Amino acid sequence: MKVTVRYFASLRESLGKEEEELELPPGTATVSAVRAHLRARGGAYGEALAEKRLVRSAVNQDMVQASATVKAGDEIAFFPPVTGG
């Protein structure tokens, strides 16, 4: 299943990329599973998407919980919490 993953703010800076096309392994059906798959790459991905870090998610530009399902063609976005002032 192919999806587009987008990274925002400090995640984009840490990973050195704004987005990527990603072929997910079978059984990767939730935002949490996508994040775990990316984290397993190690290095900057392991640090930026570590379980202990608060990271927000969206699927097709709608805010979602980590348990939200994903399907082929979806755009999945990860970003740190946003603060205003």
N, C-alpha and C positions, 0 to 999 in steps of 0.2 A: 504494500500500500504506500503510495507516494503522497507526501504532504509538503507544505511550505512552512518553514519555521522562521519566525522573525524575532529579533532581539532588540531591545530598546535600552537607552540610557547607559548605565554602568555595565550592564550585561554586554551590550554591543561593544563598548570599549574594551572590556576584559577579553572577549572572544575575537575581536578584530574583524567582525563581520556583522552586517545588518540582517541578512537573511540567507537561507540555504534551502535547496530542495533536498528532501530526505526520504529515502526508501526505508520504511519501518519493517522490522522483523515481524513474522506472524505472531499474533497474540498481543501486540502492542495496541491496545484499544482505548486507552484513557490518556488524559493530559499527564497524569502522574507517571504512567508507563513511558510516555515520550520523554519526560524529564529524566527518568531513571536511565533510559537508553542513552540519552545525551551525556548524562553524568558518568556513565560507564566508559566513555571515551577517555576519561582521566584528564590530567593537565588542567588547562584553563577551564574546560567544561566541568570537571569534577569540583573545582573551587567555586565557580560562578553559580552552579546549579546544585550546590550541596544541600542535603536535606535540611540542615539547620538554618539555612538562609531563607528569609522571607522573599518569595518570588510570586508575583501575581501572574495570572494566565488569562488569555482570551482565545476563543475559537471563532473564526470568521467575524472578528471585531466585536464579539459579545463577551463580557466578563463571565468567567466560569470558575467553578471549583475544580480541584485536582481530579475529582472523580468523573468529570465530564467525559463523555465518549468522543472519539475522533473517528473520521472516516476518510477514505481516499479523496484527495483534492482539497481538504481543509487547510486553512491558514491558522497556524497555532502561534501565538505571540507570548513571549515571556518578558517581564519587566519588573524592576524593583518597585516597591511601594512609592507612591508619589506624594510629596508634601507641598504645601503651598504657603504663601506668606503674605 
